[in-house]
Every structure is written in structure tokens, then in C-alpha cells.
Amino acid sequence: MDDRTLSEQITELVAEEQRLQEKPEHSPERLREVEVTLDRLWDLLRQRRSREQYGLDPDQAVERDGDTVEKYLQ
């Protein structure tokens, strides 16, 4: 997946996240799914950009599972 595709998916999920947050009857499960997916995609995009910055192949970046990215320290 290239950076453009990742960015487009992130944009779509951010819009969905905002819609879910605005609905009082939103599905907490779906909101959590969207949040975790966003974290995973942001992580992958950061990996790709870092690899490219240091002259490495961005296509070798690996999408990490939700448990891994959710446990990062902020």
C-alpha cells in the first residue's frame, strides 16, 4: 500500500470517526475499531516515511497489530 492510499484511508476513517462521535447512539464497538485501525494506519505511514527518509524501501514497512500499536507510550 503506498502513502497516497494510506492517506486516503486515514482521511475516510477520520471522517467516520467524527460521524460516530457526533451520534449519541453511536456504536462504541465500531468507534473502537475505527480508532485502532487509524492507529495502525498512522503507524504504517510513519514507518514508510521513516524508511524512505533513511534510504530504505518503504514497501518493506509492516502493518503492526492493534495490540502492539495501542500499547505504545505517548
matplotlib code that plots the C-alpha trace (Angstrom):
import matplotlib.pyplot as plt

x = [0.0, 1.5, 1.5, -1.3, -3.6, -2.8, -3.6, -6.9, -7.9, -6.9, -9.0, -12.0, -11.7, -11.2, -14.5, -16.2, -14.8, -16.2, -19.6, -19.7, -18.7, -21.4, -24.1, -25.4, -26.5, -23.2, -21.8, -18.9, -17.6, -17.4, -15.8, -13.1, -12.5, -12.0, -9.7, -7.5, -7.4, -6.4, -3.6, -2.4, -2.5, -0.8, 1.9, 2.4, 2.5, 5.2, 7.2, 7.1, 8.2, 11.0, 12.3, 12.2, 14.0, 16.8, 17.1, 15.3, 12.5, 9.2, 7.4, 9.2, 7.2, 4.9, 1.5, 1.5, -1.4, -3.7, -2.4, 1.1, 0.2, -2.3, 0.4, 2.9, 3.7, 2.7]
y = [0.0, 3.3, 6.6, 8.1, 5.1, 5.1, 8.9, 8.4, 5.6, 7.7, 10.6, 8.3, 6.8, 10.2, 11.3, 8.1, 8.6, 12.1, 11.0, 8.3, 10.7, 13.1, 10.5, 10.0, 6.4, 5.5, 2.0, 2.1, -1.1, 0.4, 3.6, 1.5, -0.5, 2.8, 4.2, 1.1, 0.9, 4.6, 4.0, 1.0, 3.0, 6.1, 3.7, 2.2, 5.6, 6.8, 3.6, 4.1, 7.7, 6.9, 4.1, 6.4, 9.2, 6.8, 5.4, 2.1, 0.6, 1.9, -1.1, -3.2, -1.5, -3.9, -3.1, -3.9, -5.5, -3.4, -4.7, -3.5, 0.0, 0.5, -0.2, 2.5, 5.1, 8.6]
z = [0.0, -1.0, 1.0, -1.1, -0.5, 3.2, 3.5, 1.7, 4.0, 7.0, 5.8, 5.3, 8.7, 10.4, 8.8, 10.0, 13.5, 13.6, 12.4, 15.1, 17.8, 16.8, 17.1, 20.7, 19.7, 18.0, 18.3, 20.8, 19.3, 15.8, 17.2, 18.9, 15.7, 13.8, 16.4, 16.4, 12.6, 12.5, 14.9, 12.8, 9.5, 11.1, 12.4, 9.0, 7.3, 9.8, 9.2, 5.4, 5.7, 8.1, 5.9, 2.8, 4.8, 5.5, 2.0, 2.8, 0.8, 2.2, 0.9, 3.5, 6.3, 8.1, 9.4, 13.1, 15.0, 17.1, 20.4, 19.5, 18.4, 21.2, 23.8, 22.6, 25.1, 24.1]

ax = plt.figure().add_subplot(projection="3d")
ax.plot(x, y, z, "-o")
ax.set_aspect("equal")
plt.show()
